[in-house]
Amino acid sequence: MFDVLNRYTLEAVYISDINRELIATYTVIRDNVDALIVLLSAMQREYWQADEETRKVYYYAKREKFNILKTAQSYTIEIAALFLFLNRTCFNGLYRVNAKGGYNVPMGRYKKPVICDSVNLQAVSSCLQGVQIVCSEYQKSRDFIDNQTFAYFDPPYRPLSQTSNFTAYAQYGFGDKEQTALARYIDELCNKGAFVVASNSDPKNTNVDDDFFDKLYRNHTVSRISANRMINSAAIGRGKINELLISTY
């Protein structure tokens, strides 16, 4: 979206996600970026000045506070600051929750992580002005999308193996049933005349006979592109890997 907005002037923009904390963070960046920068600046100063043991205590206290606000559905400037703090200081920048919906990523080890990039935050805030930011399932976009719309869907990727399914982005899963429902929705939008692109993992990375997405999107164009996979529990699993881009046009 940011790339598109930097290139074109659009009549209307709609973004959505089911992660309430992510959506709250984007909303705060759009509407209250100066107050957010004040909080993040304080966190960065405190974290940088702390020794390793104090950082550990500080990180897990912030993670606990984030989960308290998350449970209470308190979507304030503070939860946006905590979301960004955790993203910059956790292990590999992961967002993962347990079965109860609690954020559970351990602390990463970085000397001076940039917790408050004020220049970038101001630029993002400027870009988001006028953007409709919605916390909802993707189907809620139905009324917004017409034959003048370009739509991009980035669902939870289908796991390439049993062990790669450990990163739960949300409390509820997104299995083959949900992947199929998304494909049917994309067919619906295509019939409306919308221009749709979706991304996903390529099962053929681990099983050359797995035609799940090739069959699911047989009426559209399925392209395989090389992408960098930076997050993996084993170093050998990082690096270049094929991913899918599905296009209706």
N, C-alpha and C positions, 0 to 999 in steps of 0.2 A: 504493500500500500504506500509506504513512504517513497519508494522509488517511483511509483506511478504519479503521486502527488507532486513530486519534484520535476516531473516532465510535462504534465498536462494540467489544464484547468477543468475540473469536473463539476457537473451540475449538482450531484449529490453523492455522498459517500456513506456507506454503512459497514461497520465492522462488529463482529460478535464472537463470543466465546462462552463456554459454560463455566469457566473458572472465574468465580466472583471476585477473587482477590486480584487477578490480572486485570479484569475490567475496571475494578475500583481504582487500580493504579493508573491506568490510562486516563480515566476520568479526572483523577486528581491532577495528573500532569497537564491535562487540557485546561482545567478550571482554576487550579491553585498551585501553580508550579513554584511561585516564590516561597510560599510557606513550606512546601515540600523540600526545597533546596536548603532552607534553614535547618530542618530536622536532619537531613542527610549529612550536611556539613558537620553538625555536632557529632553524629555517629562516626563519621570518618576520622575526626580529630581524636575522639576517645579510643577508637580501635587502633589507630596508628601509634598512639602513645603507650599502649598497653604491652606488657611482656606476653610471652606465649601462654602461660597459665591463665593470666587475667583475660586474655582474648578468648580462651576456651569458655571460661565462666560467662563472659559477656555475650558470646555467640549463643550459647544455649539458653541464656536468660531471654535474649531477643526472640529466639525461636519459640520459647514457651509463651511469651507475650503475644506473638503473632497468632499462635494457635488459640489462645484465649479470645482474642478479638475475632478470629475466624469463626469460632464456635458461637460467639455472641452475635455474629453477623454485623459487627461494628465496622462499617466501611468508611473509615475516616482518613484524614491525611496521615495519621500515624500508621495505619495498616499498609498504606502505599509505601511509606518510608521503610517499614520493616520488610515488605516484599522485595524492594530493591536492595536493601542491605543484605538479606539472606541470599539473593541471587548472586551478589558480588563476592560473598565470603564463604558460601557453602562449597561442598565438593563438586567440582566440574560444572557449576551453574545449573544443577539439576532442580527440577520441580517434581517432587514425588510425595504422595500421601499414603498413609496406611489405610486399613479397612474402615477405620472410624473417621477418615477424612483429615487426620492430623498430618501436618507437614513433618517429615522425619529424616531429612537429608542431613548427614553429619557435616561438621565444619571442614572447610578446605584449609590448605596451608599456603598462604600467599603473603609476601613481605609487606607490600603496600598496595592492596587492592583499591581501585578507584571506585569508591562508594558513592561519591557525589561528583558527577560530571555535569556541572552547571551549564556549560555551553551547549552540550548535547540535549539536556533536559529542556532548555529554553527553545532550542530548534524544534524538538519534538512537539512541544506545547504549541508552537506557532503552526506547525503542520496539521495538528489535530483540530484547530479551530474550524467549526462548522461540520465536523465529522460526527455522525450519529453512532454512539458507542453503546452497545446493547449486551446485556448478559442473558443469554438464552440458547436454546437448542438451535441448530442450523435451520430447521424448518420454519422458524419465525421470520426468516428473510423472504418468504414467499411473496408477500404483498409488495415488497420493495423492488423485487427483480422483475424486469420486463424485457422487451426485445431491444432495448437500448443499453442493457446492463452487461458489464463484464464481471463475472463472479469467480472467485478463487476459493477452493475448499482445501483445508489442510487438516484432515482428521487424525486421530491417534493412529499411528502406523501399525499395520498388521505385523505381529511379531515374526521374526525370521526363525525363531526356535523357542522352545519352552523356557529356556533360561533368559531369553531377551525380553520376557514379559514382566520383568520385575519393576519396571518404572511406571507405576500407576499414576497417570496425570490427574485423574479424578477418582472419586470414591467408587464410581460404577464403571464397569468395563465397556469396551468397544470391540466386540467380537465379529465373526463373519456375518452374523445376522444383521448387525448394525452397519457393516460395510455394504451389504447388499441393499439395505434401506437407503443409504446415501446414494448409491448408484441409481436407484429408481427415482430418487428426487432429482438427480442431475439429468436423467432422461426427461423428466417433467419440465425442467427449466429449458432444456434444449428445444422441446416442442413449443415453448413460448417464444423462442427466437433469441434467448440469451446466449452469450458467449461464455462458456464455462471451462475452467481448468481445475484439475484436482491433482494432488500429489499423494504418493504412498510408497511403501517399501516394495521391493521387487523380490517375490518369493524365490525366483530362480537363482538368487545369490547362494542359496543353500539347497535348493531342490529344483533341478532343471526341468522336472516334469510337473511342477506346480503351476498350473495355468489359471489359477483362481481369478486374477484380475484381467487376464487376457479374455477369458470367457465373460466375466462380469461386464466388461466395457467393450464387448466385441463390435458394437455399433459406433464406436468412437475411435479416436487415434490414441494408441498407447505407445509412448516413447520411453526408451530407457536412456537415462543420462547418468554420467559419472558424478558422484558427490563425495565430499569428505565427511566421514563419520568420525567425530572427535570423541564421542562418549562410548566407552565400552569397558567392562570390568577387566578385560585382558588387553594388553597393549597390541597383541597380534590382531585383534578384531577392529582396530582403528585404521583409518586411512581411506583409500578409494573403495567405493562400493556403488553398485547401480541402484538408482531409485526410479520411480515411475512418475511421468507426467501424463495425465489423461486429458485430452482436449476434445471438445465437441465440435470444433470448427477447423 
